Amino acid sequence: MKLSFLNKPYPVICGIMGGQTPSELIAGARESEADGAQGITIELADLKPEFRNFDSLKGVIESVNLPFMFYFYRNDKWKNSSDEERQELLLAAADAGASMIDVMGDLYDPSPMEITHKQEAVDKQKRLIDRIHGKGSDVVISSHMSCSRTREEVTEHLLKLETRGADVVKIVTGVNTEEELAEAIRTTMMLRHELKVPFIHLCNGKFSRPHRFFSPALGTAILFAVHRYDPRYGFAQPTIRAMKAVLENIR
């Protein structure tokens, strides 16, 4: 039986990482586990093509006794891969034992705010979600944007994603002013009452760090943090140690 993000007390702290080789990912997973992470999230964009296979992914998943989430957006570092090609690797991850797969909200139809309204693309997403479920993995459907959004806009957005059959819905918006931060906090609290499935509401931008620390206490089910900072993958996430310290004291 696969490990799951859905049978743990929320919020679940995930160690998030990328890497070019399975060895890098295994090292990151073990470091995150030692820090106290309750799950692992892997970005596949930087994984070298020769390691993009079932055996490599299975070795990573079996390196620690934690649930694994995998995502692969339109930022392939090694080739110009299509939406369809990237899903084949994510399906291989599900076969290898991944607990959760991230499906983009505008998969098969790149769209503003990363949500497609084209019925043909939505139907393809639903069939993909069914395939992932058939392999025993859960699904998070996600959208990312750099601009701010009101609580009504975010709620409407996630309610639409919720109808596509995923187990978790996710949105990342921008917060660059105090007013936008206040609205993001109100949004998280509103989502807790409006959505039927667990949600991930996170922010990037100048005022993103306060929201990332507050949102788990307000309803965000899964959050992301790093063992250490790596210039290759940016500095947006808090550390696992810092996130644990906040959650232990904010209660």
C-alpha positions as CSV (number, residue, x, y, z in Angstrom):
1,M,0.0,0.0,0.0
2,K,1.4,3.4,-1.0
3,L,2.1,6.1,1.5
4,S,-0.2,9.0,1.3
5,F,-0.3,12.8,2.0
6,L,-4.0,12.5,2.7
7,N,-4.0,10.4,5.8
8,K,-1.6,12.6,7.8
9,P,-2.6,15.4,10.2
10,Y,-2.5,18.7,8.3
11,P,-0.5,20.7,7.6
12,V,2.1,18.4,6.1
13,I,5.6,19.8,5.7
14,C,7.2,18.6,2.4
15,G,10.9,18.8,1.7
16,I,11.0,20.2,-1.9
17,M,14.0,19.8,-4.2
18,G,15.3,19.3,-7.7
19,G,18.3,17.5,-9.0
20,Q,20.2,16.2,-12.0
21,T,20.7,12.6,-10.8
22,P,18.9,10.1,-8.6
23,S,21.8,10.4,-6.1
24,E,21.2,14.1,-5.6
25,L,17.5,13.5,-5.1
26,I,18.1,10.7,-2.6
27,A,20.6,12.9,-0.6
28,G,18.0,15.7,-0.6
29,A,15.2,13.3,0.5
30,R,17.3,11.9,3.4
31,E,18.4,15.3,4.5
32,S,14.8,16.5,4.5
33,E,13.7,13.4,6.4
34,A,16.4,14.1,9.0
35,D,15.1,17.7,9.4
36,G,11.6,16.3,10.2
37,A,9.8,16.6,6.8
38,Q,6.7,14.5,6.6
39,G,6.8,14.2,2.8
40,I,9.0,14.8,-0.2
41,T,8.3,16.9,-3.3
42,I,10.4,16.4,-6.4
43,E,10.7,18.7,-9.4
44,L,11.7,16.7,-12.5
45,A,12.7,19.6,-14.8
46,D,16.5,19.3,-14.1
47,L,16.7,15.5,-14.0
48,K,19.0,14.3,-16.8
49,P,17.3,12.5,-19.6
50,E,19.2,9.2,-18.9
51,F,17.6,9.1,-15.5
52,R,14.0,9.8,-16.6
53,N,12.8,6.2,-16.2
54,F,10.9,3.9,-13.8
55,D,14.0,2.3,-12.2
56,S,15.6,5.7,-11.3
57,L,12.4,7.1,-9.9
58,K,11.7,3.9,-7.9
59,G,15.1,4.1,-6.3
60,V,14.5,7.7,-5.2
61,I,11.0,6.8,-3.8
62,E,12.3,3.9,-1.9
63,S,15.2,5.9,-0.3
64,V,13.0,7.2,2.6
65,N,9.8,6.0,4.2
66,L,7.8,9.1,3.3
67,P,5.2,9.9,0.6
68,F,6.5,11.5,-2.6
69,M,4.9,14.1,-4.8
70,F,6.3,14.8,-8.3
71,Y,5.8,17.7,-10.6
72,F,7.1,18.6,-14.1
73,Y,6.0,22.0,-15.5
74,R,7.0,23.8,-18.7
75,N,10.5,24.4,-17.7
76,D,12.5,21.4,-18.9
77,K,16.2,22.2,-18.5
78,W,17.3,19.6,-21.1
79,K,14.9,19.7,-24.1
80,N,11.8,21.3,-25.3
81,S,9.4,18.6,-24.1
82,S,5.7,18.7,-24.8
83,D,2.9,18.5,-22.3
84,E,2.2,14.9,-23.4
85,E,5.9,13.9,-23.0
86,R,6.1,15.3,-19.5
87,Q,3.0,13.4,-18.4
88,E,4.6,10.1,-19.5
89,L,7.4,10.6,-17.0
90,L,4.9,11.6,-14.3
91,L,2.9,8.4,-15.1
92,A,6.2,6.4,-14.7
93,A,6.6,8.1,-11.3
94,A,3.1,6.9,-10.3
95,D,4.0,3.4,-11.5
96,A,7.2,3.6,-9.4
97,G,5.3,4.4,-6.2
98,A,4.7,8.1,-6.1
99,S,2.0,9.1,-3.6
100,M,0.8,12.2,-5.5
101,I,1.2,13.7,-9.0
102,D,0.8,17.3,-9.9
103,V,-1.4,18.1,-12.9
104,M,-1.2,21.6,-14.3
105,G,-4.5,23.5,-14.4
106,D,-3.8,24.5,-18.0
107,L,-2.3,21.2,-19.1
108,Y,-2.9,20.6,-22.9
109,D,-3.9,24.3,-23.4
110,P,-1.4,26.9,-22.0
111,S,-3.6,29.7,-20.7
112,P,-3.6,32.9,-18.6
113,M,-3.6,32.2,-14.9
114,E,-2.7,28.5,-15.7
115,I,-6.3,27.4,-16.0
116,T,-7.8,26.2,-19.2
117,H,-11.5,26.7,-20.0
118,K,-11.3,24.7,-23.2
119,Q,-13.5,21.6,-22.8
120,E,-11.3,19.4,-24.9
121,A,-8.3,20.1,-22.7
122,V,-10.4,19.7,-19.5
123,D,-11.7,16.3,-20.7
124,K,-8.1,15.2,-21.4
125,Q,-7.1,16.3,-17.9
126,K,-9.9,14.3,-16.4
127,R,-8.8,11.2,-18.3
128,L,-5.2,11.7,-17.1
129,I,-6.4,12.1,-13.5
130,D,-8.3,8.8,-13.9
131,R,-5.2,7.1,-15.2
132,I,-3.1,8.4,-12.3
133,H,-5.8,7.2,-9.8
134,G,-5.8,3.9,-11.6
135,K,-2.1,3.5,-10.7
136,G,-2.9,4.1,-7.0
137,S,-1.6,7.7,-6.8
138,D,-3.4,10.8,-5.7
139,V,-3.5,14.0,-7.7
140,V,-3.0,17.7,-7.0
141,I,-4.2,20.1,-9.7
142,S,-2.3,23.4,-9.7
143,S,-2.0,26.9,-11.0
144,H,0.8,29.5,-10.6
145,M,0.8,33.2,-11.4
146,S,2.9,36.2,-10.4
147,C,0.1,38.7,-9.9
148,S,-2.1,39.1,-6.9
149,R,-5.7,37.8,-6.8
150,T,-8.7,38.7,-4.7
151,R,-10.3,36.1,-2.4
152,E,-13.3,35.8,-4.7
153,E,-11.0,35.3,-7.8
154,V,-9.0,32.6,-6.0
155,T,-12.1,30.8,-4.7
156,E,-13.7,30.8,-8.1
157,H,-10.5,29.5,-9.7
158,L,-10.1,26.6,-7.2
159,L,-13.8,25.7,-7.3
160,K,-13.4,25.2,-11.1
161,L,-10.3,23.1,-10.6
162,E,-12.0,21.0,-7.9
163,T,-14.6,19.8,-10.5
164,R,-11.9,18.0,-12.5
165,G,-11.5,15.1,-10.0
166,A,-8.2,15.9,-8.2
167,D,-7.7,15.1,-4.5
168,V,-6.1,18.4,-3.7
169,V,-6.3,21.8,-5.4
170,K,-3.4,24.3,-5.4
171,I,-2.8,27.9,-6.3
172,V,0.3,30.2,-6.0
173,T,-0.3,33.9,-6.4
174,G,1.9,37.1,-6.0
175,V,2.0,39.3,-2.9
176,N,4.1,42.5,-3.2
177,T,2.3,44.9,-0.9
178,E,0.9,44.9,2.6
179,E,-2.6,45.1,1.2
180,E,-2.0,42.1,-1.0
181,L,-0.7,40.2,2.0
182,A,-3.8,41.0,4.0
183,E,-6.0,39.8,1.2
184,A,-4.0,36.6,0.8
185,I,-4.5,35.8,4.5
186,R,-8.3,36.5,4.2
187,T,-8.3,34.3,1.1
188,T,-6.7,31.3,2.9
189,M,-9.3,31.5,5.6
190,M,-12.1,31.8,3.1
191,L,-10.9,28.7,1.1
192,R,-11.2,26.6,4.3
193,H,-14.9,27.1,4.3
194,E,-15.6,27.0,0.5
195,L,-13.7,24.0,-0.8
196,K,-14.6,20.3,-0.3
197,V,-11.1,19.0,-0.9
198,P,-7.8,19.8,0.9
199,F,-6.1,22.9,-0.7
200,I,-2.6,24.5,-1.0
201,H,-2.7,28.3,-1.1
202,L,0.8,29.8,-1.2
203,C,2.3,33.1,-2.4
204,N,5.5,34.4,-4.1
205,G,6.7,38.0,-4.0
206,K,8.0,40.6,-1.6
207,F,5.5,39.7,1.2
208,S,5.4,36.0,0.5
209,R,7.4,34.8,3.5
210,P,4.8,35.9,6.2
211,H,2.0,34.2,4.3
212,R,4.0,31.0,3.9
213,F,4.4,30.8,7.7
214,F,0.8,31.8,8.5
215,S,-1.1,29.9,5.9
216,P,-0.6,26.4,7.4
217,A,-2.3,27.6,10.6
218,L,-5.2,29.0,8.5
219,G,-6.0,26.0,6.4
220,T,-3.3,25.2,3.9
221,A,-2.9,21.4,3.9
222,I,0.5,20.8,2.4
223,L,3.4,23.2,2.4
224,F,6.9,23.2,1.0
225,A,10.3,23.9,2.5
226,V,14.0,23.2,1.8
227,H,16.8,21.5,3.7
228,R,19.2,24.1,2.5
229,Y,19.4,26.8,-0.2
230,D,20.8,25.9,-3.6
231,P,21.4,28.7,-6.1
232,R,20.2,26.5,-9.0
233,Y,16.7,26.3,-7.6
234,G,16.1,29.7,-6.0
235,F,15.4,31.0,-2.5
236,A,11.6,31.3,-2.4
237,Q,11.0,28.5,0.2
238,P,11.6,28.7,3.9
239,T,13.7,26.0,5.5
240,I,12.2,22.9,7.0
241,R,13.7,23.8,10.4
242,A,12.3,27.3,10.3
243,M,8.8,26.1,9.3
244,K,8.8,23.5,12.0
245,A,9.8,26.1,14.6
246,V,7.0,28.4,13.5
247,L,4.3,25.7,13.5
248,E,5.4,24.4,16.9
249,N,5.0,27.9,18.4
250,I,2.1,29.4,16.5
251,R,-0.3,26.8,18.0
